[in-house]
Amino acid sequence: MFIGFDYGTANCSVAIMRDGHPQLLTMENNSVLLPSMLCAPTRAKR
């Protein structure tokens, strides 16, 4: 199985190959798009 992941500046999407063609997967709220988010932990001050 092949999986493609598109991490865009506004949205993300995931697709799989099915019968030789990419098929977008539905995620939250039955949508093929998920808002992009990046979380970066900070170091605790000593």
C-alpha positions as CSV (number, residue, x, y, z in Angstrom):
1,M,0.0,0.0,0.0
2,F,1.3,3.5,-0.9
3,I,0.2,6.6,1.0
4,G,0.7,10.1,-0.1
5,F,0.6,13.0,2.4
6,D,0.3,16.7,1.4
7,Y,1.3,19.1,4.2
8,G,0.2,22.5,2.8
9,T,0.4,25.9,4.4
10,A,-3.3,26.0,5.0
11,N,-4.6,22.4,4.7
12,C,-3.3,18.8,4.7
13,S,-4.6,15.8,2.8
14,V,-3.9,12.1,2.6
15,A,-4.3,9.7,-0.4
16,I,-3.9,6.0,-1.1
17,M,-3.3,4.2,-4.4
18,R,-6.4,2.2,-5.3
19,D,-6.6,0.3,-8.6
20,G,-3.6,2.4,-9.9
21,H,-5.2,5.8,-9.1
22,P,-4.8,8.1,-6.1
23,Q,-7.9,8.3,-3.8
24,L,-8.2,11.1,-1.2
25,L,-9.2,9.8,2.2
26,T,-12.0,11.5,4.1
27,M,-11.0,12.7,7.6
28,E,-12.8,14.9,10.2
29,N,-16.3,16.1,9.3
30,N,-16.3,13.9,6.2
31,S,-13.8,16.3,4.5
32,V,-10.7,15.4,2.5
33,L,-8.9,18.5,3.9
34,L,-7.6,19.0,7.5
35,P,-6.4,22.4,8.6
36,S,-2.5,22.4,8.9
37,M,-1.0,22.8,12.4
38,L,2.5,22.7,13.7
39,C,3.2,22.5,17.4
40,A,6.7,23.2,18.6
41,P,7.4,22.6,22.3
42,T,9.6,25.2,24.1
43,R,12.3,24.5,26.6
44,A,11.6,25.1,30.2
45,K,13.7,27.9,31.7
46,R,16.1,26.8,34.4
